[in-house]
Amino acid sequence: MTSQMLLVLVVFLMFLLMLGGVWVFAALGIAGLTGIYLYGAGWQFAAAIQMWGTSNSFILTAVPLFIFLGEIMLYSGISKSLYQGVMSWVGRVPGGLLHSNVIACALFSAISGSSVATAATIGRVAIPEQESRRYDKSLILGSIAASGTLGILIPPSISMIIYGAWMEVSIARLFIGGVVPGVMIALLFMCYIAARSMLNPELAPKASSSWQERAHSILDIWPSLSIILFIILAIYTGLMTPTETAAVASAFALLVTAVLKRFSFKLVYDCALSAVATTAMVMIIVIGAKIFVMFLVYSGVTDILAVMMVSLDLSPTMVLIFIYAVYIILGCFFDAISLLMVTLPFVAPFVFTMGLDPIWFGVVVTVLLGIGHVTPPIGMNLYVLMGISKGTSLEEMTKAVLPFFILLLLGLVLMNVFPQVVTWLPDTMLDIAG
């Protein structure tokens, strides 16, 4: 059996298992081990070495730590205070409290690292508050679902950690590379909300707040802002690695909860248990993907893909458009981590052969993964908000998020036309942190 035929067989088996309802990690692992066995190599050795090598990765230690940090913010109620603090500053702007959805999601993203967690956390507070003020339901749901995608773009990002470990590039530079695109996309959302509200003020009634209320809101905002600034400055200046930053930031967050008199051992237990469960889910998918990649390496498929790409003589733009289309289509059916693990083995050879900046491409892929969170039928952010806003159908959610989906695509276009949007800030790290 030729390598090409073996590749087709193994990929077919992988998707057949997924369509049959088999878990993604199992489909990747079974397909990879089958390919290794048919190739004639030792599948037991392949499984053992990948399970040990992946679970023993120091870089991936940042994953449970950042998840733990996000859980502390959620369980302690600091994230709810963050939203309430932001509300008092944006009420009089055209679009009113809708802007607080975007801003609060962007700020919570700088702690959480999860799109779904960001949308769920802000949605629980924002939806009842804004519905009671007769805000347009479509704009409420659309702004939160789309702004939740910032959770995997603005650092820290679980997806970026996995991408960086896989591609062997600086996770710190990936994190910092996501800052400007994250702010840019947030501003696009806010401009759209303001424009819609100016055309029809009834969509978002203004909410006034006194300067005394705004001053008091600083007490709600400072815990989150202090942790966010610590994370970004620690990584940007090179003072700490992302893993060290996650550990210290988690300890700092616990200290903040103690200062706010919200600390308890039950809080730590619940946060740790949730972080362990989420990390186990992520890591087992990574292990399955690593086994699949070992098959690709054994069979020489990665080299074949690179040669095929060169022989097709396609322009880099055409190759990127094809890759983007694949991510957007598959994003309708896969969660972010699974999609990343399924596609990276095939996409990585193209990235290196075309000479693309892996930092830039990593941030672009993160935006594509975020788009998958708001595209039906599997868009997780849509279902999270449907659960919070009782009686909302998938059709209503899809219509609500459509304008923001287009804005996400616009952000993707701007990152391609002006790659400096991604690369400028990480490049400045060289002068400061080496």
Buried (B, 14 or more C-beta within 10 A) or exposed (E): EEBEEBBEBBBEBBEEBBEEEBBBBBBBBBBBBBBBBBBEBEBEEBBEBBBEEBEEBEBBBBBBBBBBBBBBBBBBBBBBBBBBBBBBBBBEBBBBBBBBBBBBBBBBBBBBBBBBBBBBBBBBBBBEBBBEBEBBBBBBBBBBBBBBBBBBBBBBBBBBBBBBBBBEBBBBBBBBBBBBBBBBBBBBBBEBBBEBBEEEEEBBBBBEBEEEBBEEBEEBBBBBBEBBEBBBEBBBEEBBBBBBBBBBBBEBBBEBBEEBEBBEEEBBEBBBEBBEEBBEBBBBBBBBBBBBBBBBEBBEBBEBBBEEBEEEEBEEEEBBEEBBEBBBEBBBBBBBBBBBBBBBBBBBBBBBBBEBBBBBBBBBBBBBBBBBBBBBEBBBBBBBBBEBBEEBEEEBBBEBBBBBBEBBBBBBEBBBEEBEBBBEBBBEBEEEBE
